[in-house]
Amino acid sequence: MTGKFIFKQISFITLLLILCCHTSSCSSNGGGKSELNANDTAKHTNGLINETSPYLLQHAHNPVNWLPWSEEVFEIAKKENKLVLISVGYSSCHWCHVMEHESFEDEEVASIMNENFICVKVDREERPDVDQVYMDAVQFMTNGNGGWPLNCFTLPDGRPIKGGTYFEKEQWIELLNNLTYNYKKSPRRFEQYADNVMHRIEQNELIEIADTDMNFEENVLDSLIRNWTPFFDTIFGGDLRTNKFPLPNNLDFLMQYAYHNNDTVVMNHVDLTLKHMALGGIFDQVGGGFSRYSTDPQWRVPHFEKMLYDNAQLISLYSKAYQRTKNETYKKVVYRTIEWAYREMMHSNGAFYAALDADTEGEEGKFYVWKEEELKTVLEEEEFQLVKNYYQINKQSLWEGKHILTRAESDQEFAMKNGYTNEELTKTISKINRKLLQDRNQRIKPGLDDKALTSWNALMQIGLLDAYQVFKEPLFLRAAEQNANWLFKQQIKEDGGLWHTFKDGQSTINGFLEDYCFTIEACIKLYEVSFDESYLSKADQLASYAIAHFYNEKHGMFYFSSDESELLTRKMEITDQVIPSSNSTMASVLFDLGILLDNRSYKEKAKQMLANVYKDIPHFLGNYSNWGILALNMTHPYYEVAITGKTWKNLQEDLNEFYIPNRLYMGADTTSNLAILEGKFLAQPTIFVCIEGACKMPTESAKDAIEQMQE
């Protein structure tokens, strides 16, 4: 194949002050090198200097002649007959910083790169489509190894020929020299290999369309669980592995499966995992919010970067877990994570920033860890002794000479063992945390990636709305609505499509399928909370746009990039990772929209999409967890819960006291334009529990409605 390949538990008052008085003044570049001080003079300035991405700006003064991604890059490469280096990373990536310091800031290395290659820097969060294609290529070329920084070398037309992740300086120089020599000596061999890589990438996109008359049988999900449970870590939760990632979608699926099947083993595993994540170092015990992952099986030592998408989904997960268990630890996690997001990640316009760096001043985790002497200085002696016990300040908490604050037990367990009431302990620890947070904030802060991504903001909306439904906290709803107003005003294009990213007042980059599916999901959730049908209209418009510009009729799935993409090869994102795949989410929202809008086409598309992947679900453990949730909703009763009458909100709040994952809310006070609500307005506020339009006996009691759904 020739030609162009790619272009293609805080108080109510505290929350009120944070939300009402919030400004964007928390922005910091402490962890990166994106901006020079006014008195600094740059020795080098390259083609990234006019970009808005914090990651690209971090490299704008490298001696490497970096260029941003564009079609012109490959025209230059063809004209000069040079190989292209596509180097992909993101602002909070620790090993991206390491490789930059070792190689990309080095004059000798830069000279080799500039002389022999056209060098392109890509922010994977801005261009996930580019990242997907080259990650696939590198994983093929390295037998499945991938990660960031992602470094992929291509022919002048963009076809991949060599790649890897992090390289030490000497390895990197050797690779650069070998590629330069061999390409000049045997260009034809590179062409043949590139053809092979391209064929493999294109084969990955072949989806066999399945018979939609198939029955979705639950034994497929039972088989998945049988294959998965041997990999459960029965001591610390999560899966048996050295590094532990919080995977909200996996745990959400397992929780729903256990609920439907009364599976205490699986449910206990979910709670074990949630407990250890909440008590471990992966959760910021002082400031709230979760880090990207832990580097040990105990959730003790985090990789300190904080991502919006992790925390958004974990807010949803812990809210649902509290709804099911009424476990106070889960509630505190939700409140403190939202407090962190308000304090450190929220723009004054309601948008949420993307990420906080793992590094400060080039040192990983420096902002978050403590010397024992520092704790003694900040705290009174009695407070320090409590912290030493509560946060386990001992030899086991030491990491590179400093302490990571972790806990061994819940507040209830600790209070009982140490002679506190729950209220006394909560009040005392809150006071201590405020002191520690105030002192910690005097340190140089980690770098903030202050771009706002449409997809991740939609996830945050969903998290806030899930928390609002469970905890009835008006400020959660207010923040979600403020964020939605920003998104609708700023991120919707004139043609009805979406922009992907927002930075410094500018919305740029055509939206990807992830932007559409999560925004549609957020609109549905906004409707469920408010019964404002304008949200359903927005969801319908975005779904129609996505079908027109992303849908592949032949395979019954959606491309990740639109038909406006410059990519010659358009990827289909099928498998669920830390973020649910855009196709599984699209299938789920089409299923819900099909019910709410009585749209048969939407429901048929959702069924077709699930049918296409159904046979793969048992074999890939958590890689199909979001598909698994949709399968649960198609193999069990999926309750259409209509609530009508002027006091519908009170009835809905009563219903939300209970964990019923397989339900969809709809309703209005006195009238509605929705066909599904026709005939459902009586003289008094009423709940109708229906399945595929067939309704049980109407009731004025939330308790009776719950019993109807739990029969």
N, C-alpha and C positions, 0 to 999 in steps of 0.2 A: 504494500500500500504506500503510495507516495502523496505528496502535497501536504497541506496544512493539517496538523493533527489536533492541537489544542488551541483554543481561544474560547474557544468556547466558554424568767417571768419578771418582766418589767411592768411598771405601773401604767395605768391608763394615762396619768398626767405626763409621764415620761414619753410615751408614744405620741401624745398630742403635741408636746413641745418639739419633738424630733420632726414630726410631719409638717406642722404649721410653720416652723422656723427654719426648715431645711434650706440650705443653699448648696451650691456646687463647690464650696470652698475647700472640701476635703481632697480635692484633686492634688496628687503628688506624683512626682517623677523620681522618687527616692530610689527605686529599684532599677531604673533604666538609664539610658544615655541619650534620650531622644531630643533633649533641648540643651543648648549651651547657655551659661549665664551671660548677662549683658556684657561683662568685661572679657569673656573668653573669645578667642579667635580660632576658628576652625582651620586646621591645616589642610583638610580635605573636605570637599562637598561633592556628593554624587547626585545621580538622577532621582533619588528618593526624597529630596529636600522639600518638594512641594506636595508630598502625600499627606493625608490626614491620619493614616493608621499609626498608632503609637509604636507598633512593632517595626514598621518600615522606617519611621523617623529615628528609631534607635540605631539604625544602620546608615543614616544619611551622611555621617561624617567618617565612615570607614574609608580607608584608602582603596578598597575595591570599587570599581566603577559600576555599582549596582544600578539597574534599571527597574522600574516598576513593570508589572505585567501589562502587555499590550500586544496587538497584532504586529506593530512595527518592529518589535524585538526580533521576530523571526525573519522579517525582511532584511534587517541589518545582518543577521547571522548568515543568511543565504548569500548576500552580497559579499561578505568578507570570508565566506566558507569556514565558519568557526562553529565548533560545538557550543551548545547552550547549557548553562548550569541553571536549573530551577531549584532554588533553595527556599524551602517552606518552613515557617515556624509561627510562633505567636508570642505576644509580649510577655506573658507570665511563665514562659518555658525556661526552666533552669538550664538545661543542657544546650538550649539555643544560645543563652548568654555565654556559657563556657566556650562553645565553639567560636562565637564571635570574638571573644577576648583572645583565644589562643591563635586563631587563624585569620579571621576577617579584619582584625585590627593590626595585623602584622604586615609590615611593608614588603618583606620578602615574599610572603604568600600572595599578597595582593598583586605584586608585579607579575607573577606567573599566571594568575587568574586573568588579569587584564590583558595580557599579551595573547593569550590563547583561547579565551572563552568570552562569550557574551553572557554576563552574569545578571540573573533576574531574582529579585527578592519578592516573595509572596506571603501575605498574611493569610494563614489558613482559615481564620475566622471571617475575613472579608471575602475570600474566594474558596469556599469549601468545594466547589465544583472542580477547580484546578487541583486542589489537594487530593480529592478522591481518585482522579485519574492517575496521577503520578504515584500515589500511595499504592494503588493496585499494581502499577508497573514495578515498583521497587519490591513489593512483597513477592511478586512472581520471580523477579531476578535474584532474590535472596532467600528463597524457600520459606516465605512467610514472615520474615522479619520486617518490622515497620515501626515508625514512631517519629518523634520530632526532636531535633531538626531533621527535616526530610531533604535530602540532597540527591537530585536526579539529573543526570546528564542526558542531553538529547542531541539528535542530529539537527542541522539548521532548520528543518521543517517542523521540529517539535516532537518527533518520535523518540521514545526513551531507548537508551542503550546501556546505561549503567547507573547504579544508585545505591544509596545506603542512608544511614541516619547520622549519628555523631561519629566524627573521625578525629583522632588526635592529630596534632600539627604535622608530625613526620609522616603519618599515614596519608594525610591529605595531600601533602606535597608529592609523595610517591604516586598517588592516584592521578593527580593532575598531569604529572610528567608522562606517565604511562599512556594515558588517554590521548594526550597530544601526539606522542610519537606514533602510536598504533593507528590513530585516525589518518595521519598523513601517509603512513605506510600502506594501509589496507582499508581504504574507505568502503570498498565493496563488501567486506566482511561485516562491517557495522550496519550496512543497509540490510543485509540478510537477517542479522540478529534483530534489528528493529522491526522487520516484517513479522518475525516470530512473536515478539512481545505484543505487537499490535493485535495479532490474531488471537492471542490468549486473552487480552483485555476485552476484545469484542465478544469472545465466547462467553465471558462472565455475564454478559448482559442478556443472554438468551433465556427467556422465561417461557416455559411451556404452558400454554393456556389450558386450563383444566375444565372438566365438565361441571357446570354449575348445578346440575341435578344431583350431585353427590350429597350424601348426608354427612354433616359434621358430627362425628361421634366422639363422645368424651373419652373413649379408651385411648384415643391419640394423645390427649393431655395426660391421662394416667400413665401412659408409656413414657412420656417426657419426665414426669416426676420420678418414676422408677429409675430412669437413667441418671437423674440429677442428684437424688438424695445421697448416693455414695460419696459425692464430692462436698457435702455439707461439712463445715467445721463445727463440730458439736461442742466445742469449748468456748470459742470466741465469736462464733457466727460467721456469716459470709461463706465463701467457698474455700476449700483447702488450697491455699497458695501463699507464697511469701508476701507479695504485695497485695494489699486489700483495697479494692475500689468500692465506694458506696454506689450501688447500682439500683437506683430507686425503682425503675420499671420492673426489674426482676423481682424485687421484694413485694411490689404492688401485685404482680401476677400471683406470686406464691401465697400472699395473704388472701386474695380472692379465691384461688383454687381451694385453699384450706377451709375457707368459709363455706363454699358450696359443698364440700365433701366431708365436712366435720373431721378433717385430718389434723389431729393434735400434734403429730410429729412435725409436719410442715409449719403449722402455726407457731409452735414453740421455737422453731428455727428462726422464723421472722422476728419474733420478740427477742430472742437471744442476740440476733444481729443488731437490732435497733438499740438494745440496751448497751452493748459494748461500743457501738459507734458513738452514742451519746456521752458515755463516760470516758472515752479514749482521747488521746491527743489529737485525733483527726477533727474533733470538735473543739473550737476555740473556747476553752472554759472561761476565760476572762471576757472576751469580746463578742462571742457568739459567731455562728457561721461555721461551715465545714470546709476543710481543705480537700484538694483533689483526690488524694489517696493516701494510704499509710504504707510505709516501707517495710512493715513487719506484720506478722499474722495477728498481733494483739490489738491492732488499731492504735498503737501507742505513739509511734514516730511518724508524723505526717510529712508528705511533700507539700510544702506550706502554701502553694498557690491556692487562691480561692476563686472559683468560677461561678458566675451567675447561674448557669444552667444546672449545676449540681444543687445549689442551695434552693433554687426555685422548686425543683422536683422533690427535694427532701422536705420542704415545707408542706407540700401536698401529702407526702407519704406519712409523716409524723402526725399530721392532722387527722388523717383517716385512722391511723393506729390508735390515737387517743379516743376518737369516736367509738372505736371497737372496745377498748380496754379501760378507758378513763384513768390511764396511767399518768400521774402528774409529771413524771420525767419527760414524757413525750410533749406535754403541753409547754413545759419550760423550753424545750428545744425549739419549738415553733416560735414562741414569743421572742426568744433571744436571737434567733436567726433573722427574723423580720426586723428586729431592732438594729442588728448589724447592717442589714440591707438599707434601711432608712438612713443610718448614720454615715455609711461609707460608700454606698453604691448608687445613691439616688440623686439625679439631677433635679434642679428646681422646677423643670418643666414636667416632671413625673416619669421621665425615662430612667432606666437603670443601666449602669455601666457594665462592661463585659467581665472584667477580671481584676484581681489584685495579684501582684507578682509574688513568687516564692522568695525572692532575694531582696535584701536591703544592703546597699553599698557592696554589692558583689558577694554577699554572704547569705547562704540559704537559711531562712528561719530566724535571722538575727532579731527581727522585730518582736517575735513571739515568745522567746525563751528567757529564762531568768537565772541569775546567779543567786545563791542563797543569801548573800550579803545584800543584794538589791531588795529582796523581799523583806529582810529585817529593817532596812532603811525606810521603806514605805509604810510598813505596818507596825502597830503597837505589839509589844511582846505577846500578849494574850492572843491577838489576832494571828501573829506569826505561828504560834504553836497550833492553833486551829488549822491554819492553812497547811502546815507541815503534815498534819494527819489527814485532812480532807483531800488535799491535792497530791498526797503521796510523795513528798519531797524526801527522797532517799537515793541510794545508789542506783536503784532500778530506773529512776526518773532522769538520770543523767544522760545527756546526749551531747557529745562534743564539748564537754566541760560545763554545760549549763542544763537547767532543769526544764522539762516539758511537763506542764500541769495536766495531770490525769486523775481519774477517780476510780475507786475500787467498788463502790456500791452507790445505790440511789440515796437521795436525801432522806427518805423515810427510814431506810436501813441504817444509815449513819446516825441519824438523830436518835433512834431507839438504842443503839449501842453506846452512845456518848452522852446520854442524859439531856438531850435537847428536845423541846417540842418541835414539830415540823415548822410552825410559824417562827419560832426563835431562830432556828437554823437558817431558814430562807431569808429572814431579815438581816442576820449577821453576815451571811455569805454575799448577799447583794451589796451590803456596805463595803465589804472587803473588795469585791470585784470592781466597784466604782473607783476605789482608791487605786487599785492596780491598773485599771484602764486609763485613769487620768495620768498616772506616771508613765505608762507605756506610750501614750500619745505624745509625750515629749521627745520620743525617739524619732529618728528619720523613718518615715513611713515607707512601706513597700510601694513600688510603682503601680499606678492605677492605669489600666487600659480604659480610657474614657470614651471609647466609641460605644454606641448603643446599637445592638442587633435586633431586628424585628422579631426573629424567631425566639430568641432568648427572653426578650421582654414579654412576649406572649406567654411563655412558660411561667414567667414570674406573675403575670396576671392570674393565671390558673392557680398557682400556689396560694396567692393572697385570697382568691375567691374560695378555694377549698378551706383555708383557715377561717375565713369569715363564716362559712356555713356551719362549721363545727363549734367555733368559740363565740360567735355572735358579736365580735368586736367591730364596731362601726368604722374604726380607722383602717382596718384591713380592706373593707369595701371601698372606702374613700381613696386609698392608694391605688387600688386596682382600677377604679374608674378614672382617676387622674392619668394613669399610665395608658389606659385605652383611649382617652381623649387625645393624648399626645400621638399615639400611633395612628389613629384615624386622621388626624389633622396633618401630620408630618410625613407619614410613610406610605400613604396611598397616592399613586400617580394619577395623572389626568385621565389615563385610559382605564382606570379601575384596578390596575395591577399594583404590586407592592415594591417599594425599595427594600434593600437588604440591610443597609447600614446608615447610621446617623452620627455625625461628628462635627463640632464647631458650627452648628446651624445648617449643615448641608446633608441632604439625603442623597446617597449614591448607590450604585451597583444594583442592577435588576434583581428582583427577589428570586429566591430559589424555592423549591417545593416545601422545604422546611418552614419558610416564612408563611406560606399560605396555610399549611395544615394546622400549625400551632395557633395562628391567628384565628382561623375558623373555630378551633376548639375553644379558644378564649371567648369568642363571640357566643358560642352555645352556652358556655358556663355563665357569662354575663346575663344571658336570657334566663337561664334557670334560676338565677338569684333575684332578678328584677321583674321578670315577665314582660320586659320591654321588647316588643316584637321588632323594633328597628334593628336590634342586634342580630336577629335571625335574617333580616333582609341583607345585612352586611355579610353574614356568613354565606348566604345563598349567592350573592354577587361574586364573592371571592372563589367559591367552589366552581361556579360557572366559568370564571376566568381561568382557573387552574385546569379545568377539563379542556378548554379551548386551546391552551398553550402548552400544557405539559403531558396530556394523556396520550397513550399509545394504544390505539384500538386493536392492533394486531395481537398484543400481549396482554391487554387488559390491565396494564399498570401505568404508573406515571414516571416520566423522566424527572431527574433531580433539577435540571436546568430547563428553561423555557425554549420555545422554538425561535426565540431571538438570540439564543446563545451563539457565540463564535466557536464553540466546541464542535469539532467534526464528529467526535464520539461523545454521545450524551449518556451519562450513567443513570442507572436506576438503583436507588438506595432501598434495599430490601430488608437486610438484617438489622435487628435492634442492637444498639450498643448502649453506652451510658445515656445517650439521648435516644428515645424511640425513633425508629426509622420513619422517614417522611412518607413512605408508602403504607406502612402499618397504621400510622396516625391518620393518613388521608382516608383509608378504608373505614376506620372507626368513626371519623366525623361525618363521612357520607352516610354511614349506617344511621347515625343519630339524626342528621338533617333529613334523611329520607323519611324517618318516622315523624318528625316534627312538622315537616312541610308536605307530608303525604306525596313524596316524590319517589315513584317506583324506580326510575332510572338510577337514582342515587343508591338505593338499596341493592339493586342488581349489580351495580359496579362494586360495591363493598363485598358482596357475596362472591363475585368473580375473583376479586383480589385475594381474599382468604383462601378460596379453592386453589389458586395457583401455587400457594406455598404450604398448604396443609400437610402434605406428605413429608415435608422437611422438618416440621416442628419437633418431633421426638428426638431428632438426631443431633441437634445443635444447642441443647441446654438453653441458656438464657438468651441466645441470639434471636429467638422468636417470641420473647415474653410478651411484647405488646400485641403481636398477632394472637398469642394465647389468651389475652384478656378479651379480645374480640370474639374468639372461639367460645369462650365461656358464656358470653352474652348471646351467642347464637345456639348454644346447646342447652342453656337453662332458660327459664322464663326471664324475659327482659321487660321489666314493669314500666309501663307508661303511666306515670302518676300525675293525674290532672287535679289541680287544686283551684277551686273557684270561689268567688265571694269576696266581699270587701276586707275580711280579716284573713285572707289566704296566707299572709306572712306569718301569722301566729301558728297556723296549722303546719306550715313548712318548717318553722323552727322546732316544733314538737317532733316532727318526723326526723329532723337532723340530729336528734339525740341518739339515733340508732344507726349502726353500720349496715347499710343495705347497698352493696356495690352495684347490683344489677338493676338500677332504676334510672329513669330519665324524667325530670320534672317538666311540667308544662302547666299553663293556667293563666288566669286573668281575674279581674274583680267582677265586672258585669258583662263585658262583651269582648269578642276576639275575632280576628280575621282568619284564624287557623281552622282548617276543616276538622282537625283532630279534636277540637274543643266543641264542635257543634253538638247541641243538646245536653251540655254539661253545666248549664247555669240554672241553679235551683234557688229557692227563696232564701236559703240559709247557706253559709260557707260549707263546702262539701269536698270530700276527697274521693276520686275515682281511681281505683287500681285496675289497670287494663293490661292485657297481653295481646298484641297484634290486633288491637281495636275491640277485642271482646272484654267487657268490663265486669268486675265483680260487683256486689251490692254496694251502692254509694254509702258513704259514712261521714258523719260529722266528727268522728273521733280519730285522732292520729294513732292511738293505741290499737284500735280495730284495724286500721289500714296496715299497720306494721304486722299484725297477726295474719292478715291476708297475704302479705308478702313472705311470711315465714312458714306458711303451711307446708 
